[in-house]
Amino acid sequence: MTALAVLLAAAAVAGCGSDGSDGPITVYSGREEELVAPLFDRFTESTGIDVEVRYGDSAELAATIAEEGDNSPADVFFAQDPGSLGAVDEQLAELPAETLDRVAERFRDADGRWVGTSGRVRVLVYNTDRLEEGELPSSVLELTQPEWQGRVGIAPTNASFQAFVTAMRLSLGDDRTREWLDGMKDNGAKTYERNTPIVEAVASGEIDVGLVNHYYLALVLEEQPDAPIANHLFEAGDPGTLVSVAGAGVLSSTDQEDDAEAFVEFLLSDDAQRFYVDEAEENEYPLVDGVDPPEGLVPLAEIEGPDVALTAFGAELEQTVELLRQTGWLT
């Protein structure tokens, strides 16, 4: 019987307010409260384990965990991207095999210290009033060409953009990536703090295209159903079509290992995975077999991203950030 099943059985016997755990677990969440708070509530309802959450940027939370070391109050790190998880992988404990085996190997750490919980694909969102699908580039590398001068939006401080740059570095090398970053700056690419404002800027005509994760389209369409926007996938193998994940890991310093592991296992339960399909506005991909993606999304099995290992992103994050500084995208 898995850790989550044991806790569910205990909760069923004791009823709500089960005292089977040692107290609340603390989750450092790089995922936004608006998205994941309902999941946290559902976990507590199912197990009787309370959750205290510290929300923040994934990269900043990773830096905090690294600074806190063994004294970190966090029991679980729930991050937006594999780079942030990998940046603190030495402080993460190996997860149980039955938890890891819920998802494909490409969506989890090679050493079992974190596991993907939902998937996302990098896309080019575009204004359908101004562009037709056939006019869009087949590769993200083409966005440095003169015809895209001042028409592209990016979010260089965002963890997902940094993961994309890491993928470009790993697949094409640092020199080619530096050339692209310099070319985007020379071409007047516009910067935004987050992905949603990029999609909103495309919808309003402020820019024509933007590099974002696929699910931000659904977020903006929820508020603006008639917005003239759509997603475009680059060609197979292109770094602009990176398939990445949000994920979670348990801190090795936790004194509530069973409860923390149960939390991660819950995120991979069929119920939690269906949350991304049936309830969440973000329209992310479930990663567990047997749970179909939201209607209208191209199945992950049909999307070929660059040939890179997500487990390598943590070790590369610092060099990616430094390259973004050197090219003037970060201060």
N, C-alpha and C positions, 0 to 999 in steps of 0.2 A: 504494500500500500504506500502511495507517495506521501510526501510531507503535507501537501495540500489536502489530500483525502483524509488523512488523520485529523487535521485541524477542522475540516468540515464536519467530520463525525463527532468531534468533541463539541463543536458549536451546536450541533443538533441536539446533543444530550443536555448541555448546560443552558441552551437558549441564548438569546441576545445578551451581550454583556458578559460573555464567557471570560473567566479569569484563567484560562489555560495558558496564556502567554505571560511573559515577565513584565509586560508593559508595552507602551507604544513603540513601534519601530520608527526610525527616522530615515526618511528618503530625501536625498538631494536630487531634485528633479530639474533637468534641463528642458523638459517638455512643459509646455505652457499649461497653466492652471485650468484655463478654459477647456482644454482638451482632456486632461487626464484626471482631474478631480472626481468625475463620476466613476472612473475605474477604481480609484482609491476607496471611495465610499462603498462600492460594490464588494471590494475585498474585505473591508471591515464587516459588512453585513454578513458575508459568507463565513468568516472565520472568528469573529469577535476580537480580532487584533486591530487596535487603533493605529493610525498612521499620522505622524507629524511630518510635514513637508516643508522643505526649504526650496523655493523656486529661484531659478536664475539662469543665466546663459551657461550652456554646457561646458564651454572651454573655461569660463571663469570658475565654475564649480569644480572642475578637474584641478585647476590650480589651487583652489582652497583645500581640496582633499590632500593634494601633495604636500601642502604647507602644514596641514594639521597632523599628518602622519598617523601614528598609532593612537593618537588622542582624538581623532576625528569622531564626532558624535554620530556620523552617518552610519547606517547599517546597509543601505542600498544606494547605489548610484544609477539613476535612470536618465540616460543621456539621449540627446538628439542625434548623435552621430558616432560612428565607431572610432574616430580619431580621439575624441574626448575620453572614451572608455579606455582606449589603448594607452593614452598618456599616463594613466594611473594603474595599468594592469598589474604592476608589482604589488599593489595594495589590495588587489581583488583575490578572493578565494576561488578555488576551482568549484564549479557548480556540479551538482549530481548528474550522472550520465543520463538518467531518464528525463531530466529537464533539457539538457543539451540536444538530445535526440528528437525533440519535438520539431526542430527546424533543420533545414539542409545545412551541410557543413560550410557552404560559402557564406552563410549568414550568421556565423558565430566565430568566436576566437579559437584559433588553432589549439591553444592550451586550455580551453574550457573555462576561462575566467569571466567571460561575458557572453551573452546570447542576444541575437536580434529579436525584437518584439513586434516590429512592423516595418514594412518596406516602403521605399520611395524611389522615384526615378527622376533624374535631372532632365529637364525639357526646356524648350524655347517657347515661351508663351508669346502669342502675337495678336495684333489687332486685325480682325477679319474684315473690317471696312477698308483697310489700307493695303492688305496683303492677301494673296491667295497661297494655298499650300505649295503650289509649284514654284513660287517665287522665293521660298525659304531655303536657307543653306543646308547642304547635306552634312556638313561638319561644323562644329563649333569654331574650328580654326578659321573659317571663312569670315567670321564677324569682324576681323581686322581689315577687311577690304574696304576701299573708299565708299562703296555704295551704302555702307552701314554707318557712315560718319554721323555721330550724334544721335543715333536711333536706338541704342542698346542700353538696357539697365542691368546693373549687377549689384550685389550686396557683399562687398569684400570682407566685412567684419563678421558675417554670418558663418556659423560652423559648417553648414551644408555647402556653401560656396568654397570654403577652405578644403573640405573633403574632395570636392570636384578638382580643385587645383592639385591636391595631392595625387589624385588619380591621373591627372595629366602628367605630372612629374614622373610617376611610376611607369606610365605607359610610353611616354614620348621623350623623357629625359628633362633635366633641369634647363638646358640651353634652349630647347624648343619651347618650354613653358615660359621662360623669361621673355623670349621673343614675342610670344602671344600676349603676355601681360603688358609689355611695352607697347605692342601694337594696339591693344585696346585703349590704353591711355592716350596714345597719339590720335586715335580715332574718336576721342571725345565720349567714351562710354560714360554714362551717368551713374552715380552711386546712390544707393539707398541703404538704410539701416537694416531693413528686413525684407523678406520676400513679398509679403502682402502689399506693401506700398508699390513694389515693382509692377505687380499685376494690375493694381488700380491705376497706375500711370499708363500702362498699355491700354487699359479700357478707356481712359479719358483722352487718349491721343497725345499725351505728353511725350511718350516714346512709342516706337513701333513694336519692339520686341524686348524680351527680358529673360535672363537665365535664372530659373527657379526650380523648386521641386514641383512635381506634377500636381500635388493636391491643393496648392494655393489657388488654382483655377476654380475648384469647387467652393472654396471659402468665399471668393469674391462673387461668384455667381449666386451664392445663397443670399447675398445682400443686393446684388444687381443682376437679376435674372436675364435682363436684356442686354447685358454688356457684350460688346462685339469682340470676344476673346476666345481663343482656342489654344490647345497645346500641340507642339510639333516635336516629334522624336527625330533625333539625328540618326545617321546611318549606323548599322551594326558595328560594334567595336569602337565607336568614337568616344573619346573621354567625356563629351557632352551628354552621353547617354548613360552615365554612371548609375548603377543600381545599388543603392545604399540602404542602411537600416538605422532605426532608433534601436536602442538596446539597454540592457540592465546587467548589473553585476553586484555581488555581495562583498562588502568590505571584509577583509580578513581580520580586522580589528574588532568586529562586532561581537557583543556578548549575547546576541540573540540570533544565532546562526539559523536555527530551525524556522523561526518566524520570518527571517529575511529570505531564506530560500523558498519558503511557501509563497511569499509575495511575488518573487520572480516566476515561480511556477504558475501562479495565478494569471500573470500577464500572458502566458502561453496556453491557457485553458481555452477550450472552444468558445466559452461564453465571452471571455475577454477579447478573443480574436474576432468574433462576430460583431463586437462593439464597433470596430473600425468600419465594418460593412454597413451595419444597420442604423447606427446612431451618430457616430462622429462626423462632423462636418468636413473634416480634413480628407476623407476619401483615401486613406492609406491602404496599402496592401497587407492583408493578413499573411503570416509566414508559415502557419501550420497547415499540413496537408488535410484536405477535406473541408476547408473553409474557403469558399470561392471569393474572389475579389469583388469590389463594388461593380455594379453594372456599368458598362461603357469603358472600363479600363482594359488595355491590352494585357493579357496574362503575362506574369513575370517570365514564364518559361519561353515566351516568344520575344523577349527583349534581350538583346545581346549588348552588354556594356563593354567597357575596356577590360582587358585581361589583367586585372589587378586583384590582390587579396585584401579584403577589408581588415584583416587582422594586422596588416602592416601599417595601417594608417596612424596608429598612435605613435610609433617610433618616428614617423615622418612629419608629424604635425609641427614641431618646432622649426624644422627647416622650411616647411611651407610658409609659416608665418614670417620667417625671416626673409624669404624671397618676396613676399607681398610687401614687406617694409622696403626692401631694396628697390622695388619697382614703383614705390610711391603710393601704393594702395592702402597701406596702413601706416600709422605714425608710431 
